[in-house]
Amino acid sequence: MIAGISIYEILTLTSILFFIGVYGFITRKNLISILISLELILNASAVNFVIINKYLFPENLQGVFFSIFIIAVAAAETALAVAIIINLYRQISSVEVEDTEVMKY
């Protein structure tokens, strides 16, 4: 139990965040919305790493280090994705998924 909150409540919250991200990733048509959904998925997994590590091995910090690594990779992925989306918007004036067929050729 961490500050009066059980691990089950935290894992339930992160599971809900994860599945909201998966739902948004599958159903959205806008590239920015898909990117936000992907960030929700990554953040839910980072919180899970910290909570499970704190529950199983309270004296070790491996979960925190994995979470920092996930945050760093997510920041790099977001910067690259935003650059691609801006370039795509400049070429075809749209950020819809259906309009990205231009990138195939």
C-alpha positions in Angstrom: 0.0 0.0 0.0 1.4 3.3 -1.1 0.1 6.4 0.7 -3.3 4.8 1.4 -3.8 3.6 -2.2 -3.6 -0.1 -2.9 -1.7 -1.6 -5.8 -5.0 -2.9 -7.2 -6.4 0.6 -7.5 -3.3 1.9 -9.3 -3.2 -1.1 -11.6 -6.8 -0.6 -12.4 -6.2 3.1 -13.2 -3.2 2.3 -15.4 -5.1 -0.5 -17.2 -8.0 1.9 -18.0 -5.4 4.5 -19.3 -3.8 1.8 -21.4 -7.0 0.6 -23.0 -8.2 4.2 -23.6 -4.9 4.7 -25.5 -5.4 1.4 -27.5 -9.0 2.4 -28.3 -7.8 5.9 -29.4 -5.0 4.4 -31.5 -7.3 2.1 -33.3 -10.3 4.4 -33.9 -8.8 7.8 -34.5 -8.3 9.2 -38.0 -6.1 12.2 -37.1 -2.4 11.7 -36.7 -2.1 14.0 -33.7 -4.8 12.0 -31.9 -3.0 8.8 -32.7 0.2 10.2 -31.3 -1.6 11.3 -28.1 -3.1 7.8 -27.7 0.4 6.3 -28.1 1.7 8.5 -25.4 -1.1 7.4 -23.1 -0.1 3.8 -23.7 3.6 4.5 -22.9 2.7 6.5 -19.8 0.5 3.7 -18.5 3.3 1.2 -18.9 5.8 3.5 -17.2 3.6 3.9 -14.2 3.1 0.1 -14.1 6.9 -0.4 -14.1 7.3 1.9 -11.0 4.3 0.5 -9.1 5.1 -3.2 -9.7 8.8 -2.6 -8.8 7.8 -0.7 -5.6 5.4 -3.6 -4.7 7.8 -6.5 -5.4 11.2 -5.0 -4.6 10.8 -1.8 -2.5 14.5 -1.3 -2.0 15.5 -1.5 -5.7 15.0 1.2 -8.4 14.9 -0.8 -11.6 11.3 0.2 -12.3 12.2 3.8 -12.0 15.1 3.5 -14.4 12.9 1.6 -16.9 10.3 4.4 -16.6 12.9 7.1 -17.2 14.1 5.2 -20.3 10.5 4.9 -21.5 10.0 8.7 -21.0 13.2 9.4 -23.0 12.2 7.2 -25.8 8.7 8.6 -25.9 10.1 12.2 -26.0 12.3 11.3 -29.0 9.5 9.4 -30.7 7.2 12.4 -30.2 9.7 14.9 -31.6 10.3 12.7 -34.7 6.5 12.1 -35.2 5.7 15.8 -34.9 8.4 16.6 -37.4 7.0 14.0 -39.8 3.4 15.3 -39.3 4.5 18.9 -39.9 6.2 17.9 -43.1 3.2 15.9 -44.2 0.9 18.9 -43.5 3.1 21.1 -45.6 2.9 18.7 -48.5 -0.8 17.8 -48.5 -2.4 20.3 -46.1 -3.9 17.5 -44.0 -3.1 15.3 -41.0 -5.7 12.7 -41.7 -4.6 9.1 -41.9 -6.4 8.5 -45.2 -4.5 11.3 -46.9 -1.1 9.8 -46.0 -1.0 7.6 -49.1 1.4 10.2 -50.6 4.2 8.8 -48.4 4.0 5.4 -50.1 5.7 6.5 -53.3 
